[in-house]
Amino acid sequence: MSDDGAGRERHGCRIDSVDVHAFDVPTDGPDGREQDGTLEWDSTTMVLVQVGAGGRTGLGYTYGDVSVASFVESKLAPLVRGQAVTAPAALWHRMGRQIRNAGRPGVGAMAVSAVDVALWDLKARLLGLPLIHVLPAYHDRVPVYGSGGFTNYPLDRLTDQLAGWVEQGIRRVKLKTSRHPEHDPQRLSAVRTAIGDEPELLTDANGALGRKQALYWARRFHDEWDVRWFEEPVSSDDLDGLRLLRERGPELLEIAAGEYAYTTRDFADLVEGPAVDCLQADVTRCGGITGVLEAAGLSAAHHLDLSAHCAPAVSAHAFCAVRRLRHLEYFHDHVRLEDLIFDGTLAPDGGALRPDTGRPGHGLEVKWPDAERYRVYGTRAA
């Protein structure tokens, strides 16, 4: 710890500013659109929160509707201003209580997530330490899998994208499935031919299938293309359906869900039974870094691995603190957007992201001139 950082921490400096921004970045999919099993979109919105204290600024973000930005301003910013920076988890608890009647799951949890990440980043920067050294880290890197393979990609783009990750040393890749199940055999065959037999192939239906339909495809995915991961074969709200797939599907095909878990209770529902073979958590949805730590405790207690959903720039630090870590989703849209908005993003090395311990906090800095063209909320301070 630097003497400067130690002095700020000892004197208990308090939060003096909370600034909220949102940036909407068009996708680069065919005709400007991307599809998965249940959704089509033409842009991705990042809501960014800056929290200031002691001459330093912490940065957090989430992916969601621009309404998350106004939620932060109206419900959370007044709560955290004037508070000490030393205990992000205590402020996380206070924020959860504050939004009880406004709505904790969904937009509320995303808003808390962005602020919580900013609070942890601020604390680390005041200490002059990388975030990984402030968290109870078990690892110094996080394995990744390449993720994209949208259902509206033509075959050449699909295979080029997934094979490209394999060529970079990423030995696990995932494609979206089940929007038009009758097209999936051709898509899966093309991908398996492009990447070869050894890389691990993952699929994600985004909850598009019914229970028996999902069971049918689970068996085909495994038997014909050696798929080892089937994410949200049915809706993550269908806990009985997930349990059915886990119990009756092929033994080597893991069922995964958790990206839409917003509260600790959501994670508890998934691990009880259990409903999944591998639990997922999204640091930008589940309550930020503090929420990830709670999910990590549940996964360890139930002997389940935890996989990071998206947001690789901050997940690389947060998930080093997960004992039962599986891997991190190196998601095409978020990788592209974070590279556009931030300096300090990480590139995979040997199939993993390693936090930069030479930069304080999570190491991200906003490239304001580049970001401004995408602004849809807030104003940049002079």
ZATI-36476 format. One record per residue (C-alpha): residue number from 1; residue in one letter; x, y, z. Coordinates in nm, 4 decimals. Each point is the difference from the previous one (the first is absolute). Example, Ala and Ser with C-alpha at 12.3 -4.5 7.8 and 13.67 -1.06 7.14 Angstrom:
REM residues 2
1 A 1.2300 -0.4500 0.7800
2 S 0.1370 0.3440 -0.0660
REM end
This chain:
REM residues 382
1 M 0.0000 0.0000 0.0000
2 S 0.1344 0.3446 -0.0842
3 D 0.0416 0.2515 0.2838
4 D -0.2366 0.2322 -0.1865
5 G -0.2668 -0.2701 -0.0281
6 A 0.0434 -0.1108 0.3603
7 G -0.0471 0.3548 0.1221
8 R -0.3262 0.0430 -0.1891
9 E -0.1309 -0.3285 0.1366
10 R 0.0950 0.0874 0.3609
11 H -0.1786 0.3318 -0.0158
12 G -0.3205 -0.1647 -0.1225
13 C -0.0659 0.2272 -0.2962
14 R -0.3596 0.0175 -0.1122
15 I -0.1705 -0.0201 -0.3359
16 D -0.0462 0.3482 -0.1412
17 S -0.1290 -0.0687 -0.3518
18 V -0.2066 -0.2500 -0.1971
19 D -0.0208 0.0509 -0.3767
20 V -0.2083 -0.2141 -0.2342
21 H 0.0388 -0.0460 -0.3757
22 A -0.1436 -0.2322 -0.2637
23 F 0.1359 -0.0938 -0.3407
24 D -0.1876 -0.1875 -0.2708
25 V 0.2227 -0.1774 -0.2523
26 P -0.1438 -0.1542 -0.3194
27 T 0.0785 -0.3659 -0.0604
28 D 0.2132 -0.1186 -0.2894
29 G -0.2253 -0.2931 -0.0929
30 P -0.1547 -0.0617 -0.3429
31 D -0.2077 0.3045 -0.1005
32 G 0.0912 0.1486 0.3379
33 R -0.1879 -0.2653 0.1982
34 E 0.0778 -0.3046 0.2127
35 Q -0.2235 -0.2870 0.1094
36 D -0.0017 -0.2796 0.2517
37 G -0.2672 -0.2570 0.0778
38 T -0.2537 0.2470 0.1387
39 L 0.1166 0.3567 -0.0674
40 E 0.1115 0.2314 -0.2805
41 W 0.1868 0.3270 0.0625
42 D 0.1811 0.2718 -0.1920
43 S 0.2024 0.1665 0.2780
44 T 0.1452 -0.0532 0.3456
45 T -0.0360 0.2618 0.2735
46 M 0.2608 0.0477 0.2719
47 V -0.0983 0.1970 0.3108
48 L 0.3155 0.1359 0.1617
49 V 0.0290 0.1317 0.3563
50 Q 0.2869 0.2073 0.1381
51 V 0.0378 0.0373 0.3763
52 G 0.2491 0.2552 0.1335
53 A 0.1790 0.0406 0.3335
54 G 0.3397 0.1224 0.1169
55 G 0.0957 0.1234 -0.3435
56 R -0.0502 -0.3426 -0.1578
57 T -0.2820 -0.1374 -0.2153
58 G -0.1363 -0.3531 -0.0028
59 L -0.1717 -0.1316 -0.3104
60 G -0.2749 -0.2595 -0.0308
61 Y -0.2425 -0.0996 -0.2713
62 T -0.2842 -0.2246 -0.1011
63 Y -0.1707 -0.1004 -0.3234
64 G -0.3713 0.0777 -0.0130
65 D -0.2578 0.2548 -0.1041
66 V 0.0799 0.3699 0.0384
67 S -0.2625 0.0053 0.2768
68 V 0.2640 -0.1576 0.2255
69 A 0.1859 0.3321 -0.0126
70 S -0.2945 0.1984 0.1337
71 F -0.0556 -0.2683 0.2667
72 V 0.3563 0.0524 0.1232
73 E -0.0460 0.3775 0.0073
74 S -0.3346 -0.0005 0.1772
75 K 0.0377 -0.2857 0.2500
76 L 0.3671 -0.0788 0.0559
77 A 0.2103 0.3116 -0.0522
78 P -0.1634 0.1901 0.2917
79 L 0.0567 -0.3023 0.2238
80 V 0.3722 -0.0431 -0.0614
81 R 0.1054 0.3660 -0.0097
82 G 0.1638 0.0902 0.3292
83 Q 0.0643 -0.3617 0.0967
84 A 0.3406 -0.1437 0.0900
85 V 0.1764 -0.1898 -0.2749
86 T 0.1434 -0.2759 0.2176
87 A -0.2825 -0.2559 -0.0116
88 P -0.1628 -0.0571 -0.3411
89 A -0.1853 -0.3050 0.1354
90 A -0.1704 0.2086 0.2684
91 L -0.1134 0.2520 -0.2608
92 W -0.1169 -0.2897 -0.2194
93 H -0.2265 -0.1117 0.2831
94 R -0.1338 0.3532 0.0503
95 M -0.0669 0.0388 -0.3716
96 G -0.1941 -0.3270 -0.0021
97 R -0.2219 0.1246 0.2813
98 Q -0.0453 0.3385 -0.1677
99 I -0.1430 -0.1483 -0.3199
100 R -0.2348 -0.2493 0.1672
101 N -0.3173 0.1723 -0.1166
102 A 0.1476 0.1351 -0.3242
103 G 0.0819 -0.3523 -0.1204
104 R 0.3072 -0.2005 0.0960
105 P 0.0257 -0.2552 -0.2847
106 G 0.0659 0.1145 -0.3553
107 V 0.0699 0.3706 -0.0394
108 G 0.0530 0.0473 0.3733
109 A 0.2623 -0.2745 0.0213
110 M 0.1763 0.1320 -0.3106
111 A 0.0163 0.3480 0.1544
112 V 0.1411 -0.1380 0.3252
113 S 0.2506 -0.2056 -0.2002
114 A 0.1429 0.3038 -0.1788
115 V 0.0343 0.1985 0.3234
116 D 0.1467 -0.2944 0.1900
117 V 0.2711 -0.0562 -0.2635
118 A 0.0818 0.3725 0.0120
119 L 0.0263 -0.0111 0.3804
120 W 0.2417 -0.2945 -0.0047
121 D 0.2040 0.1664 -0.2742
122 L 0.0105 0.3261 0.1979
123 K 0.1187 -0.1755 0.3151
124 A 0.2769 -0.1755 -0.1922
125 R 0.1120 0.3236 -0.1661
126 L 0.0103 0.1820 0.3335
127 L 0.2165 -0.2804 0.1338
128 G 0.2191 0.0159 -0.3086
129 L -0.0608 -0.3705 -0.0645
130 P -0.1349 -0.2056 -0.2897
131 L -0.3506 -0.1219 0.0723
132 I 0.1081 -0.3644 0.0022
133 H 0.2214 0.0794 0.3024
134 V -0.2873 0.1592 0.1908
135 L -0.2307 -0.2977 -0.0576
136 P 0.0435 -0.3419 0.1693
137 A 0.1623 -0.1455 -0.3118
138 Y 0.0505 -0.3713 -0.0591
139 H 0.1337 0.0362 -0.3558
140 D 0.2225 0.2308 -0.2026
141 R -0.1797 -0.0595 -0.3311
142 V -0.3393 -0.1063 -0.1343
143 P -0.0345 -0.2531 -0.2848
144 V -0.2278 0.1226 -0.2805
145 Y -0.2200 -0.1412 -0.2710
146 G -0.0771 0.1820 -0.3234
147 S -0.3697 0.0855 -0.0273
148 G -0.2033 0.1351 -0.2905
149 G -0.1191 -0.2168 -0.2852
150 F -0.3328 0.1809 -0.0303
151 T -0.2850 -0.1790 -0.1712
152 N -0.0141 0.2491 -0.2885
153 Y 0.3686 -0.0336 -0.0877
154 P 0.0596 -0.1547 -0.3420
155 L 0.2030 -0.3194 0.0191
156 D 0.3256 0.1601 -0.1100
157 R -0.0144 0.2665 0.2711
158 L -0.1055 -0.2560 0.2594
159 T 0.2891 -0.2336 -0.0742
160 D 0.2561 0.2787 -0.0443
161 Q -0.0886 0.1491 0.3376
162 L 0.0166 -0.3223 0.2004
163 A 0.3024 -0.1384 -0.1816
164 G 0.1708 0.3361 0.0500
165 W -0.0283 -0.0341 0.3766
166 V 0.1449 -0.3499 -0.0148
167 E 0.2938 0.1334 -0.2029
168 Q 0.0580 0.2567 0.2768
169 G 0.0414 -0.2807 0.2517
170 I -0.3558 0.0081 0.1374
171 R -0.0935 -0.3662 0.0173
172 R -0.3701 0.0422 0.0814
173 V -0.2512 0.1724 -0.2299
174 K -0.3758 0.0534 0.0132
175 L -0.2703 0.0634 -0.2573
176 K -0.3647 0.0989 0.0350
177 T -0.2560 -0.2647 -0.0980
178 S -0.3685 -0.0871 -0.0054
179 R -0.1561 0.3018 -0.1700
180 H -0.0561 -0.2224 -0.3029
181 P 0.0900 -0.3471 0.1303
182 E -0.0220 -0.1539 -0.3454
183 H 0.3022 0.2115 -0.1046
184 D 0.2187 -0.0990 0.2946
185 P 0.1362 -0.3297 -0.1391
186 Q 0.1546 0.1811 -0.2974
187 R 0.1372 0.2746 0.2238
188 L 0.1460 -0.2410 0.2553
189 S 0.1555 -0.2193 -0.2675
190 A 0.1640 0.3015 -0.1630
191 V 0.1376 0.1205 0.3341
192 R 0.1321 -0.3405 0.1032
193 T 0.1738 -0.0370 -0.3367
194 A 0.1505 0.3493 0.0316
195 I 0.1333 -0.0349 0.3552
196 G 0.0973 -0.3675 -0.0076
197 D -0.0731 -0.2794 0.2443
198 E 0.1946 0.1163 0.3063
199 P -0.1425 0.3437 0.0959
200 E -0.2972 -0.0076 0.2351
201 L -0.3272 0.0998 -0.1670
202 L -0.2664 0.1825 0.2015
203 T -0.3578 0.0914 -0.0970
204 D -0.2527 0.2525 0.1324
205 A -0.3732 -0.0187 -0.0763
206 N -0.0910 0.3084 0.2067
207 G -0.3084 -0.1824 0.1282
208 A -0.1494 -0.0590 -0.3450
209 L -0.1061 -0.3633 0.0404
210 G -0.2665 -0.1976 0.1816
211 R 0.1042 -0.2768 0.2372
212 K -0.0331 -0.3035 -0.2267
213 Q 0.1272 0.1907 -0.3010
214 A 0.3039 0.1046 0.2012
215 L 0.0607 -0.3578 0.1134
216 Y -0.0083 -0.1169 -0.3626
217 W 0.2542 0.2633 -0.1059
218 A 0.2174 -0.0608 0.3046
219 R 0.0491 -0.3589 -0.1113
220 R 0.0660 0.0974 -0.3612
221 F 0.2386 0.2805 0.0945
222 H 0.2044 -0.2389 0.2100
223 D -0.0115 -0.3097 -0.2194
224 E 0.0562 0.1642 -0.3391
225 W 0.2225 0.3019 0.0722
226 D 0.1528 -0.0788 0.3419
227 V -0.1594 0.3072 0.1599
228 R 0.0880 0.0137 0.3707
229 W -0.1979 0.3075 0.1156
230 F -0.3683 0.0822 -0.0544
231 E -0.0869 0.3402 0.1410
232 E -0.3619 0.0888 0.0778
233 P -0.1505 -0.2811 -0.2090
234 V -0.3289 0.1081 0.1547
235 S -0.0802 0.3271 0.1722
236 S 0.2032 0.0566 0.3152
237 D -0.3366 0.0623 0.1710
238 D -0.0864 -0.3653 -0.0667
239 L 0.1952 -0.1567 0.2839
240 D -0.1768 -0.3339 -0.0366
241 G 0.0843 -0.0009 -0.3695
242 L 0.3662 0.0667 0.0704
243 R 0.0028 -0.2828 0.2538
244 L -0.1604 -0.2305 -0.2548
245 L 0.2736 0.0778 -0.2528
246 R 0.2726 -0.0388 0.2603
247 E -0.1323 -0.3364 0.1212
248 R -0.1021 -0.1562 -0.3326
249 G 0.2443 0.1533 -0.2464
250 P 0.3354 -0.1497 -0.1024
251 E 0.2408 -0.0335 0.2921
252 L 0.2769 0.1998 -0.1694
253 L -0.2290 0.2865 -0.1076
254 E -0.0153 0.2638 0.2728
255 I -0.3094 0.2138 0.0553
256 A 0.0783 0.3636 0.0857
257 A -0.2035 0.3024 0.1067
258 G 0.0255 0.3018 0.2280
259 E 0.0598 0.3020 -0.2229
260 Y -0.3453 0.1314 0.0991
261 A 0.0498 -0.0566 0.3719
262 Y -0.0378 0.3440 0.1567
263 T -0.0230 -0.0847 0.3697
264 T 0.1578 -0.2497 0.2366
265 R -0.3351 -0.1816 0.0102
266 D 0.0154 -0.0468 -0.3776
267 F 0.3336 -0.1776 0.0351
268 A -0.1288 -0.2066 0.2907
269 D -0.2891 -0.1230 -0.2147
270 L 0.2429 -0.1163 -0.2696
271 V 0.2382 -0.1845 0.2322
272 E -0.2702 -0.1695 0.2054
273 G -0.0892 -0.3276 -0.1648
274 P 0.2231 0.0917 -0.1819
275 A -0.1426 0.1369 -0.3238
276 V 0.3404 0.0449 -0.1701
277 D 0.3327 -0.1758 -0.0366
278 C 0.1840 0.3321 -0.0174
279 L -0.1329 0.3256 0.1434
280 Q 0.0404 0.3325 -0.1807
281 A 0.0136 0.3526 0.1384
282 D 0.0133 0.3377 -0.1731
283 V 0.1883 0.2649 0.1997
284 T -0.2031 0.2732 -0.1749
285 R -0.3347 -0.1534 0.1037
286 C 0.0385 -0.1890 0.3257
287 G 0.0956 0.2912 0.2249
288 G 0.3523 0.0638 -0.1201
289 I 0.3120 -0.1405 0.1603
290 T -0.1709 -0.0400 0.3365
291 G -0.2746 -0.2015 -0.1677
292 V 0.2582 -0.2197 -0.1745
293 L 0.1625 -0.0748 0.3358
294 E -0.3374 -0.1128 0.1391
295 A -0.0642 -0.2209 -0.3039
296 A 0.3512 -0.1421 0.0338
297 G -0.0741 -0.1074 0.3555
298 L -0.3178 -0.1759 -0.1076
299 S 0.1720 -0.1783 -0.2871
300 A 0.2803 -0.1244 0.2244
301 A -0.2423 -0.1155 0.2697
302 H -0.1891 -0.2065 -0.2599
303 H 0.3152 -0.1343 -0.1707
304 L -0.0770 0.1793 -0.3267
305 D 0.2329 0.2015 -0.2202
306 L -0.0852 0.3626 -0.0786
307 S 0.0412 0.1464 -0.3493
308 A 0.0152 0.3738 -0.0750
309 H -0.2604 0.1303 -0.2420
310 C 0.1369 0.2727 -0.2296
311 A 0.1480 0.3429 0.0947
312 P 0.3573 -0.1312 -0.0275
313 A 0.1760 0.3270 0.0863
314 V -0.1210 -0.0041 0.3609
315 S -0.0816 -0.3710 0.0347
316 A 0.3699 -0.0828 -0.0383
317 H 0.0670 0.1568 0.3412
318 A -0.3243 -0.0958 0.1723
319 F 0.0096 -0.3698 -0.0836
320 C 0.3561 -0.0469 0.1195
321 A -0.1731 0.0113 0.3404
322 V -0.2192 -0.3034 -0.0839
323 R 0.1385 -0.3211 0.1471
324 R -0.2029 -0.2347 -0.2217
325 L 0.0807 0.1980 -0.3160
326 R -0.0755 -0.1669 -0.3335
327 H 0.0506 0.2657 -0.2684
328 L -0.1076 0.3388 -0.1396
329 E -0.2118 0.0741 -0.3051
330 Y 0.2096 0.2044 -0.2427
331 F -0.3115 0.1379 -0.1698
332 H 0.0407 0.1617 -0.3411
333 D -0.2321 0.2977 0.0613
334 H 0.1513 0.0924 0.3365
335 V 0.3598 -0.0483 -0.1122
336 R -0.0659 0.2317 -0.2932
337 L -0.1841 0.2635 0.2060
338 E 0.2484 0.0005 0.2883
339 D 0.2887 0.0450 -0.2445
340 L -0.1836 0.2974 -0.1514
341 I -0.0747 0.1684 0.3339
342 F 0.2989 -0.0864 0.2218
343 D 0.3744 0.0043 0.0153
344 G 0.1382 -0.2841 0.2100
345 T -0.2047 -0.2927 -0.1312
346 L 0.1621 -0.3426 0.0040
347 A 0.0783 -0.2365 -0.2869
348 P 0.0052 -0.3787 0.0469
349 D 0.3408 -0.1537 0.0531
350 G 0.0204 -0.3762 -0.0131
351 G -0.3793 -0.0227 0.0099
352 A -0.0364 0.2131 0.3156
353 L -0.0342 0.3608 0.1154
354 R 0.2575 0.1086 0.2562
355 P -0.0776 0.3203 0.1971
356 D 0.2593 0.2724 -0.0466
357 T 0.1578 0.0406 0.3437
358 G 0.1934 0.3052 -0.1183
359 R -0.3150 0.2175 -0.0062
360 P -0.2113 0.1037 0.3015
361 G -0.3579 -0.1236 0.0261
362 H -0.1210 -0.1988 -0.2968
363 G 0.2241 0.2111 -0.2205
364 L -0.2685 0.1436 -0.2283
365 E -0.0056 0.3614 -0.1161
366 V -0.2713 0.1519 -0.2190
367 K 0.1049 0.1136 -0.3464
368 W -0.2315 0.2992 0.0119
369 P 0.0516 0.1308 -0.3557
370 D -0.0861 -0.3448 -0.1347
371 A -0.2891 -0.0567 0.2394
372 E -0.1777 0.3327 -0.0553
373 R -0.1353 -0.0947 -0.3429
374 Y -0.2023 -0.2782 0.1649
375 R -0.1359 0.2001 0.2943
376 V -0.3741 -0.0326 0.0729
377 Y -0.0034 0.1142 0.3652
378 G 0.1859 0.2460 0.2201
379 T 0.2627 0.2595 -0.0796
380 R 0.3749 -0.0106 0.0365
381 A 0.1335 0.2309 0.2685
382 A 0.2164 0.2821 -0.1292
REM end
